Structures are given as C-alpha cells and as structure tokens.
Amino acid sequence: MATDDTRRAIGKVISVAADRFVVELHRGSDNFTVVGFDDVHYVAALGSFVVIPSQTEYVVAEVIGLWEKDPTSGRLSGDGATILDKAGSSKFLELVPVGMLPLPHDGGFRFGVSTFPSLYADALYVLDAELDRIFEVADWQERVPPDGDSTQTRYKALSIGTSVVFKGYDVKAKVDEFFGGHLAVLGNTGSGKSCTVATILQSLFEKRDEMAARGATFLLFDVNGEYRVAFSKLPAPIKRSYLALRPDPGAAPSTPLDVNERPSVFRLPHWFMSVEEWELLLRASERTQQPVLRTALGLTSLFADVTPQTESLRRHILAMCLKEVFGGVSGDSPVSKAHRMVALLDRFGDQKLNKTLLTKHGFNLQYGNFPAGNGTAAFLDELKTFIQDNVAIFGNAVNLPTTLRVRAVSPRPKSDDAQIRELWFKAADDPTELLLPPQPQTPRPGVGGPAKSRGKTNPR
C-alpha cells in the first residue's frame, strides 16, 4: 500500500458480502472523526464515500449506516451506573459497493465491482482528487492554444457550490451537460434561488482570459428585475442587451448602466408568432376556435400579399362577404348591414372594388337600402363580376398546415354547398374575425343518423 494510503486508513473490513461491506473503525476516538495527514475527517456522513484497495484498483463504497458497540468498562459512577467508554468502544460503518477506481491517477471511474476486497483490508477516507475522478470532473480546465500560445484555458466543468456531504469539496458540473439540458433550481422564498443562478453565470463569464465562454449566448427572462445589476460588472468583451417590457412600445429605452449594455424596448411583431403560439395566446378551444383561428390567419396573410393572383382572390372574398352581409341574417337592421359593408370596403377595398360600388348605384347609407328602381339588381350584378366559381386559397400563414378551398355561393340552395355553408366577416374597430359554421355530418352507410366522431380529431 502506498504511504499516503497507510496514513489515511480509518479502519478494517470485517465483513464482505455481494451487496454489503462492514468496516470497523480504529479505536481511540470518542466520535466518528479521523485525524488524517491532510485534515480532520468525519467519516460517518451518510452518503459519503470510502475507498478500499483491491489489487490495482480501489473499491468505491458508499456509507449507508453506522453503529457503535460499547464493551463493559467495569467502571461505575457515584450512583452505581455503568460509565460508557466512548474512546474504547467499537464503531462500525455499513457500506454498499458502488464502483471501481484505478490506482493510477489518470484512470476513470466505472460503476460495478469486479474485484471484492479481502477481509481486514484497510478502508480509506476519500480525497478531493479522487472525488473529481469519481464524478468525472478531474480535468475541469483544459488548455487551448490560440495562435500557438498554450497559456489560455477554458472550462470543461464549473463549480456550482459546496458539498454538504464532503467537507469543503466544490461540487462541479460539466459545462456541456449542465447548460445543454433542463435544470431546476428549487427552494423556498428567500432561500437564494436567484442568487444561485446569478453566481453560476458570473463564475462562467468572469473568466478573464481569452477563452471566457467565447460565443456563448444566454437569454434571461427577468420577471422580477433581479439580474440586470448582477451582470453589470462582467468583463469588457461581453456585451449585454437589456430589453424592457413597457406599456408603450414606443417609449424611450432605459439609461444604460455601462458602455457594454444596449437597452431597448421589447417588441414582438404579430407576424413572428406561429399558429400554435396564437392558439396558446388566445386560449383557443381545440374543436371550435382553433379551426377558425387557423383559417383567419391564413386569410390575413393572404390580404397582406400584393400580387395579381392574390388581388383577385381578395376581391372574390370581399365580394362574397358583401353579398352575405347585404343578404343579412334574421334580426339585422338595414342600417347595421350598411355600416358593415362600408367598414369592409374601407378596410379591404382597392381601386377596383371600393365604396364607389355603393354610391354609383345610389345606395342610401342613412336607410341602408337602394332607392326604388334597379339599383339592387345592378349592385348584385356588378358584385358577381368579382366572384369566381371555384377558388383555391392556399393558407400562407406561418405553419398553416392545410389548404383552404372557398367555393363561390351560387344561386343554388346553400345545402348543396357541402364544403362551406357560410362565410362571414365582421368588420368594425376590432380585428377582422372569420366565422365558419360547423360542417354538415355525412351519415354512415346503413345508419340512419349522422356519423359520430370517436376520439379526438386533428382540426384542419
């Protein structure tokens, strides 16, 4: 055994089983502490490690139990009670094997025990260097020679705190695994969760040599305003962007804390959001509102394009809406229909289809009708020139999954139009809303009633 191993022995193995070891500690101490050559070690912490030499490797074992057996000392106190001899009592550790650690310092830890220790083998307390090898963070910094200079280093592992099991040991986490997956910092209010996150990032970016996390980008959602000042003293090469959420998006940005900060006001364009994000934002229901929302977003993007094809499609949709609004539904007054048509033409009209369609045929906005004569027929005839018999509108909103086909409503009964029965735009000061009634259900062969859906379907 090496000299250092002899000097850090804490006891002898007195029992060996496939899943349990028992170590009897050396006598002479009234507690479970051992004075080693480097420090005083408390070896009875549950969850701590003990290493046991076995041929060319160490058997790494975890402490799961401890007990003490006091022999009868024969000494009595003044009232006749037996005096316990703490220094002379026998102390035991119960261990479970974890893995193997090669004796050479460049070997890696592996789980599972291939060679069991012999009886009366020395049990040793574990060193910090061995803990680094067990947790695979031994080389937590590596040299990176930029331009032939080998003095620069970069982190492979990052210290994130001090262990409560191993005295004075810095717990390290591999940088790639730590920031490449999900991580939760849990604790009660005021326990230091925000300080923990800030300290970890500060320790990463305060590395002042050439390899100070070059190229890394972190995005923090600071809902409580806790992190801006915490990162105000990072090294000069690191730039910070501070996006503040203001009630007025046009408000002036905040005053920068230093030359490395670029403050601005946060703005999220509506076109930047996908259909799924719109559904989450508006809390659209799956069966009724999501199909309508997807169709409305597709038509909205259609109205934003300016091409000859999309212009004819927009006029077709606008003409269909004007026709349906003019036809009206039960309970709508003529004045209400007139205001809806004017609002549609004001918002979506162009050089060919605009409010002149109403004025040229003598439409009375005050009463919401055409005067006596053929004004109504002329209006509808001209409106039909913009309506196409069969129109395919491809939803070009972001991530719009399906193709929307809108058929022109002909003078035939609406029940003959199996794809879309009504198309309705409500245009007012609110954003445009497209309402599509539910589709008629097709009866199953041999079943009298309508077919019933089984399970959830994906709305299209």
N, C-alpha and C positions, 0 to 999 in steps of 0.2 A: 504494500500500500504506500502511496506517496506520503511525504512528510506532512503536507497540508491536510491530507485526508485523516491522518492519525490525530492531528491537533484539533480537528473539528468533529470527532466522534462523540455521539451523545448517548450511545448505549449499544446493546447487543440484541440480535434477532434470536428470540427464544421459541418462536413457533412459525412454521411455514405451511401454508395451505394454498390451494389453487386460487382462492379469491381473498385470502386474509393473511396478513403478517402481524406478529406481535413483537414489539420491541420493549425490552426492559432498560430503563434509563440507568445511567451510572448513579450511584448513591453519593450523598454528600451535600445535597441541596434541599432546602425546605420547600421549594416550589419547582415548577417545570421550566426553569431558566437554566441555560448552559453558558458558561463563560468560554467563548471561543478565542482564537488567536486574533480575530479582527473586530469582534464586538460581543456584546451580551445578547444572546438569542433566546426568545421564548418559543419553545418547540411544541407547545401543546395547543396551538391555534387550530381549530377545526378548519379543514380546507387547505392547510399549508402542506408543503411537500417535504419529504425525506428521501435521500438517495442512499442506496445500498450497493457497494461494489460487488460485481459478479463477473469474474474473468476480465474481459476487456471493456466492459460496459458498466454503467450504473443502472440499477433498477430504480425507477422513479415511483414513489408510493405517496398516496395522499392520506393525511391524518383524518380519521373519521370517528375516533373515540379515544378516551383516556380514563384511567382509573388508578387508584392508589391502594396499596395493601400495607397496613402498619403492623409490624410484629409487636408482640407484647414486650414492653421495655422493662417491666417489673418495678418501675418507679411509681410511687403513689404521692398524690397531693396531700395537703393538710387535712382535707375532709375525707380521705380514703379513696378518691377517684384515681383511676389509672391515667398517667401522663403519657400522651402520644408523642412518639419520637418522630417528628417530621423529617429531620435530616436523615434518619436511618431507615425510613420507610421505603418500600419498593414502589416505583412509579412505572406505569406501562402505557404504551401507545398502541392503538389498534390501527392498522394501515390496510389500504386496498391498493394493489398494484395498478399503475397507470400506463407505463411505457418504458422504453429503453433509451438511454442517453450514452453515446460512445464516450470513452475516456478522452480521446484526443479532442482538443477544443474546437476543431473545425468540423466535427461530426454533427449531424442533425438529429433531432428527437423524432422518435416514431412511437406510435401507440401500439400497445400489446407487449406482453412479456414473453421472451423466447428462452431466457435462462433465469431460473429462480435462484435466489441467494441461499447459501448454506446456513445451517444453524450456527449461531454465535458469530455471525458476520457483523462487522461494525455498521451501525446506522449513522449517517452524517447529516448535519443540517445543510440546507441548500444555499449556494452562493448566488449573488445577483447575476453574475455572468452565466451561471447555469440556468437561471430563470429566463434570461434572454434567449438562450438556446431552446429551452422547452417551449416558449411562446413564439419562437421563430422570428425574433426581432433582434438577433445578435448584431448584425451589421445594419444598424438603423440609419447610418450615414454612409454614403458611398462617394468616392472621388470621381469627378467628371472633369476631364482635362479639356477645357476650351482653349483652342489655339495652342495646344502643347503645354499649357500650364496645368499641373496636377494638384494645385493647392485648393481648387474650388470643390465644394461638396454639395450634395443635395440629399434631402431627407428620403429615406425609404420607410421609416416609421416615425411616429410623432408621439411625444409624451402627452398623455391626456389626464394625468392625475397621479396620486399616490395610493398604493395598495393599502387596504385595511387589514389584510391577512399577512403580507410580508412586510415587515417593518422597514420603512424608508425606501421601498422599491418603487421606482417610477413605472407606472403602467403605460405601455406603448402600444400603439395601433398602427398597422400597416396603412400607409397613405392611400394606396390604390383601392384597397378593400374598404377603408374607412369612409372615403368620400365617393366611392363608386357604387354604394348601395344605400339602403334605407337605414336611418339611425334615429332613435328616440332618446331624448334627454328628459327623464321623468323626475318629478319631485313635487313637494308641497309648495304653496305660495310663499315666496321669500326664501326658498332653500338655495337659490343661486343658479337656476337653470340658464338664465340669460348670461350671467357672468361666465358660466362654463363654456357656452358657445362662443362668446367673445374671446375668452382666453385661448381656446383652441385655435381659432383663426388668427389671433395675434401671434401666437407662437409659430404658426406656419409662415406668415408674411413678414415677421420681424427678422428673419434670417437675412443678414445684410451683405452676404457675399453674392457672387454672380448668379448662383442657382437658387434664388429666393422664389421658388414656385413660379418660374417663368411660364407664361402662357395660361395660367390658371384663371378662371373667372367664377366668381361666386355671386349669386343673386339672393338677397335677403329681403323678406317681407317683414318690415319693421312696423308692426301694427301699433306698438306702444311707444315708438320713438326712443328706443334704448341703445341702438347700435351706431348711430351717426358719430357721436363723440368718441365712442370706444375705438373707432378705426381712424381717428383724425391724425394720429401720430405714426402712421406707417412709413416705411422708407420712401424716399422721393420717387423712385421709378414706378411705384404703384399708383395708378390713377383710380379715382373713385367717382362714380356717378350717383348723385342723390336726386331721385325722382319723388317729389312730394305730391300727395293727392290733395287737391284743393277743390272747394265747391265751384269755383270759377276756373275752367281750364285755361282761360286767357290771362290769369293772374300772373304777376311778375314772380320769377323764381326767388328762392331764398338766397341770402348772402352766403357765399362760400366760406367755409371755415379756414381754408388754406388754399395754396395755389394748385394743389393736386385734386381738388374737389370741383366737380362740374354740376352745380344744382340746376334743376329744371322742374317743370310741372308735368306730372304724368298724364298722358293722353292715350286712350285706347280707341283706335278707329273701329267703327262698327263692321267694316268690311274685313277686318283682321280676324274676326271670330268665325269659327266653323259652325255648321248646323247643330252639332251636338252641344257646343257651348251655348248657342242661343237657346236650345231646349232647357239646359240647366239654369240659365239666367232667368228665363221666363217661367220656369217650372211647368212646362207644357206636359199635359197628360199624354200617355202613350197612344191611346186608341183614337182620341178625338182631336186633340190640339196639335200633336206633332205632325200628322199628315198635312194639316192646314198650314202650319208654320213652314214646313219644307217647301210646299208649293208657293207660298207667298215670297219666300226668299229667292226662289228661282225666278219668279216674275219680276221681283225687284231688280235683280241683276240684269234681267232682260231689258228693263226700261232704262238701265244705265248705259247700255251699249248704243253706239251710233254707227249703224251700217244700213245699207238699203234693205237687207233682209229683215233686220230687227225692227226697222221703222214700219214696214208693212205689218209685221206681227203686232207691234204696239197699237197701230191703228185698228187692227182687227179686234184686239182685246178691248180697246177703248170703245169701239163701236158696239161690241156685244154688251158692254156694261151700260152704255147709254140706252140701248134698246131695252134691256131688262129694267133699268130704272124708270124709263118712260112708261113701260107697261105697268110697273108698280105692283105692289102686293096689297092685300087687304089691310085697310087701316091707314095707308099712306095718303096724305093730302096732296093735291096738285102742286101747292107751293113748296112742300117738302121735296117732292120729286124734282121740281125746277132747281132748287138750291143744290141738290146732289149732282145734277147734270152740269151745272155751272162750275161747281167745285172740281168735278172730274176734268172738264175741259181746261180750267185754269191750271191745274196741276200737270196734266199729261198731254195737253193739246200741242200740236205743231202747226206748221204753215198750212198744211192741207186739211187738217181736222181740228177745228177750234170753235170758238163761240160764234163765229160768223155763220156756222151751220144753223144756229138757232135764229139769229137776227135776220138772215136773208129770207127766212120763211115766215117772218112776222111773229115769232114766239113772244108771248106776253109773260114776262118774268113775275109781274105782280100777281097774276092769277094762275100762273103755271099751266097755260094751255095755248093752243094756236087759235086765232080767230076763225070765224066761220069761213069756209072755203076749203080748198085742197091743201092747206098748209101742212096738216098732219101727214097726208099721203106723200107729199113732196119731201117732207123731212125724212120719213121712213125709207122712201126710195133712194134718196141720196145716201142715207146711212148704210143701206145694203151694199153700196159700191165698195165700202171698206171691209165688208165681211167676206171672208173666204170660206169655201165649202169644207175644206179639210186642211187643218193647220197642225203641224208638229212643232211644238215648242220644247226645245231641249233645255232642261234646267241647268243653268250655268252658274248657279251659286256655288260657293265653296263646299266641296264634299257632297253636293246634291246627288243622290245615288240613282235616281230613276229619270225616265223621260216622261214628261207631262204632255199628253195629247189633248188638245181642246178642239172639239168639233163645233162648227157653227150651228146655232139653233135655227133650224129651218121652220117654215110654217107648219111642218108636221107636228103631231102631238108630242109633248115632251117625254111621254113614256117610251117613245120609240128611240130616244137617245139614251142608250144603255151606259155610256161612259160617264158623262157629266150631265146632270139634270138642270142645274142652275149655276150661274157664275155671277157673283155679286161683289162689287166693290163699294165700300163705304168711304167716301172721301170727305173729310172735314179737316178741322185743325189737327186732329190726331193722325198718327201714321196710318198709311193705307193698310186695310185689312181685307184679306180674301177669304170668303166663306164658301166652303163646298159642302153641300148636303150629303148625307150618307148615301152610298151606292145601293141600288136595289139588290136583294139577295136572289140568287138563282136556285130554284128547287132542285133537289136531288132526283135522279131518275127513280121513279116508282114511289116517291114520297110526296105526299100531298102538300105538306107545309114547307116553309123555307128552310134551307140548309143551315144548320147551326155550327158555329165555329168551335172546334175543340182545341183548347190550349191557346197560348199566345201566338199571334202572328206578327210578322215584321211589317209595319206600315210602310206603304210605298206611295 
